[in-house]
Amino acid sequence: MINFFKQKIKSFFNLLYPNLCLHCSAKLKNNFFYFCEDCLGSISYITPTEEPYCAVFDRNPFALSIIKELRRQKILSMPKIAASFIVIQLAKISWPIPDKIIPITNKTIFKDHRYYLAKEVKKFFPKKILKNENNNILVVTDVLSLHELEVIKKKYKNQNIYAIGLCFDFLEDSKLWEN
């Protein structure tokens, strides 16, 4: 009897507030959250190179949707979702295991979306590993700017800096990626 009422209440709320894909606004099927099956099926990761920096996605509209929702900070689980994409990409890269994970943060905001993203990525690594001091630092961000990376390298001299972001930042169309 209780399940019957729960189902009716859920149906009523789905009628008022349907679950829609954050990218294409299509109605979500039962086992999908935030993104529809078509959008998740269209994900393409960047092939990692030997560089000490990498992105997860090409600059595509799906990545833009994730970054916009991450920056809005309205969906509390969005940093966890974005972190899972980053960890999947990290599994493909032959970088050393990080000793420290840091965000590229905005100094004017106490804890911005990048802080929470780095915090979620950190949860995927065992705490024992993160206590070693082998000078391997992983920088985590949403849009990886090579200029910001140079600033980080100057701050952490004599340490191995590796950086990963959801996508790269290119100056030619940066207005598309503003808040």
C-alpha positions as CSV (number, residue, x, y, z in Angstrom):
1,M,0.0,0.0,0.0
2,I,2.8,2.4,0.9
3,N,4.6,1.6,-2.4
4,F,1.4,2.4,-4.3
5,F,1.3,5.9,-2.8
6,K,5.0,6.4,-3.4
7,Q,4.5,5.5,-7.0
8,K,1.5,7.9,-7.4
9,I,3.4,10.8,-5.8
10,K,6.4,10.1,-8.0
11,S,4.2,10.1,-11.1
12,F,2.6,13.4,-10.0
13,F,6.0,15.1,-9.5
14,N,7.3,13.7,-12.9
15,L,4.2,15.3,-14.5
16,L,5.0,18.7,-12.9
17,Y,8.8,18.4,-13.0
18,P,9.9,15.9,-15.7
19,N,13.4,14.5,-15.5
20,L,15.1,16.0,-18.6
21,C,18.6,15.6,-19.9
22,L,20.9,18.5,-18.9
23,H,22.4,18.6,-22.4
24,C,19.6,18.0,-25.0
25,S,16.5,18.3,-22.7
26,A,15.1,15.0,-23.8
27,K,13.0,13.1,-21.3
28,L,15.1,10.7,-19.3
29,K,14.3,7.0,-19.1
30,N,13.9,5.3,-15.8
31,N,17.6,4.2,-15.1
32,F,19.2,7.4,-16.4
33,F,20.0,10.5,-14.3
34,Y,21.1,13.9,-15.6
35,F,22.0,12.8,-19.1
36,C,20.1,10.7,-21.7
37,E,21.3,7.5,-23.3
38,D,22.0,9.2,-26.6
39,C,24.1,12.0,-25.0
40,L,26.1,9.4,-22.9
41,G,26.6,7.3,-26.0
42,S,28.1,10.2,-27.9
43,I,30.9,10.9,-25.4
44,S,34.3,10.8,-26.9
45,Y,37.4,11.1,-24.8
46,I,40.6,12.7,-26.0
47,T,43.4,10.3,-26.7
48,P,46.1,11.0,-24.1
49,T,49.6,12.0,-25.1
50,E,52.9,12.0,-23.3
51,E,52.4,15.6,-22.2
52,P,52.2,16.4,-18.5
53,Y,48.7,17.9,-19.1
54,C,45.6,16.4,-20.6
55,A,41.9,17.1,-21.1
56,V,39.0,14.6,-20.9
57,F,36.8,15.9,-23.7
58,D,37.2,17.8,-27.0
59,R,35.6,21.1,-26.8
60,N,32.1,19.8,-27.6
61,P,28.6,20.8,-26.5
62,F,28.4,17.9,-24.1
63,A,31.5,19.1,-22.2
64,L,30.1,22.6,-22.2
65,S,26.9,21.3,-20.6
66,I,28.8,19.6,-17.8
67,I,31.0,22.7,-17.2
68,K,28.0,25.0,-17.1
69,E,26.2,22.8,-14.5
70,L,29.4,22.4,-12.5
71,R,29.8,26.2,-12.4
72,R,26.2,26.8,-11.4
73,Q,26.7,24.6,-8.3
74,K,22.9,23.8,-8.2
75,I,23.2,20.1,-8.6
76,L,25.2,18.9,-5.6
77,S,26.4,15.6,-7.3
78,M,27.7,17.3,-10.4
79,P,31.3,17.5,-9.1
80,K,31.2,13.8,-8.5
81,I,29.9,13.1,-12.0
82,A,32.6,15.4,-13.5
83,A,35.3,13.7,-11.3
84,S,34.3,10.3,-12.5
85,F,35.0,11.4,-16.1
86,I,38.4,12.7,-15.0
87,V,39.3,9.5,-13.2
88,I,38.3,7.4,-16.3
89,Q,40.7,9.5,-18.3
90,L,43.4,9.3,-15.6
91,A,43.1,5.5,-15.8
92,K,44.2,5.7,-19.5
93,I,47.2,7.9,-18.8
94,S,50.6,6.5,-17.6
95,W,51.3,9.4,-15.2
96,P,52.8,8.6,-11.8
97,I,50.3,8.3,-8.9
98,P,49.9,11.7,-7.4
99,D,51.1,12.6,-4.0
100,K,49.0,15.7,-3.8
101,I,45.8,16.8,-5.7
102,I,45.2,20.5,-5.9
103,P,42.6,22.6,-7.7
104,I,43.2,25.7,-9.7
105,T,40.9,27.9,-7.7
106,N,39.6,31.4,-8.0
107,K,41.1,33.4,-5.2
108,T,38.1,35.7,-4.9
109,I,35.7,32.8,-4.1
110,F,36.3,30.8,-0.9
111,K,35.3,27.4,-2.3
112,D,34.4,27.4,-5.9
113,H,33.3,24.6,-8.2
114,R,37.0,23.7,-9.0
115,Y,37.6,23.1,-5.3
116,Y,34.8,20.6,-5.1
117,L,35.8,18.9,-8.3
118,A,39.4,18.3,-7.0
119,K,37.9,17.1,-3.7
120,E,35.8,14.5,-5.5
121,V,38.8,13.3,-7.7
122,K,40.8,12.9,-4.5
123,K,38.2,10.5,-3.1
124,F,39.1,8.0,-5.9
125,F,42.7,7.6,-4.6
126,P,43.6,5.7,-1.4
127,K,44.6,8.1,1.4
128,K,47.9,6.2,2.0
129,I,49.1,7.1,-1.5
130,L,48.3,10.8,-1.1
131,K,50.5,11.0,2.0
132,N,53.7,10.1,0.2
133,E,56.0,13.0,-0.7
134,N,57.5,12.1,-4.1
135,N,56.7,15.6,-5.5
136,N,54.1,14.5,-7.9
137,I,51.2,17.0,-8.0
138,L,48.0,16.5,-9.9
139,V,46.2,19.8,-10.8
140,V,42.5,19.3,-11.4
141,T,40.3,21.9,-13.1
142,D,37.2,22.2,-15.3
143,V,38.7,24.2,-18.2
144,L,42.5,23.7,-18.4
145,S,44.3,26.9,-19.3
146,L,47.9,26.6,-20.2
147,H,48.5,30.1,-18.8
148,E,47.1,29.0,-15.4
149,L,49.3,25.9,-15.6
150,E,52.4,28.1,-16.0
151,V,51.5,30.0,-12.8
152,I,51.1,26.7,-11.0
153,K,54.5,25.5,-12.2
154,K,56.1,28.6,-10.9
155,K,54.4,28.2,-7.5
156,Y,55.5,24.5,-7.1
157,K,59.1,24.7,-8.4
158,N,61.2,21.5,-8.4
159,Q,58.0,19.3,-8.4
160,N,56.4,17.2,-11.1
161,I,53.2,18.9,-12.2
162,Y,50.5,17.0,-14.0
163,A,47.3,18.7,-14.9
164,I,43.9,17.5,-16.1
165,G,40.7,19.3,-17.0
166,L,37.4,18.5,-18.5
167,C,38.6,20.3,-21.6
168,F,41.2,22.7,-22.8
169,D,40.7,26.5,-22.9
170,F,41.4,28.2,-26.2
171,L,41.5,32.0,-26.4
172,E,39.9,32.3,-29.8
173,D,36.4,31.5,-28.6
174,S,36.7,31.9,-24.9
175,K,33.4,33.9,-24.7
176,L,31.6,30.6,-25.3
177,W,33.1,29.2,-22.1
178,E,32.5,32.2,-19.7
179,N,30.1,31.8,-16.7
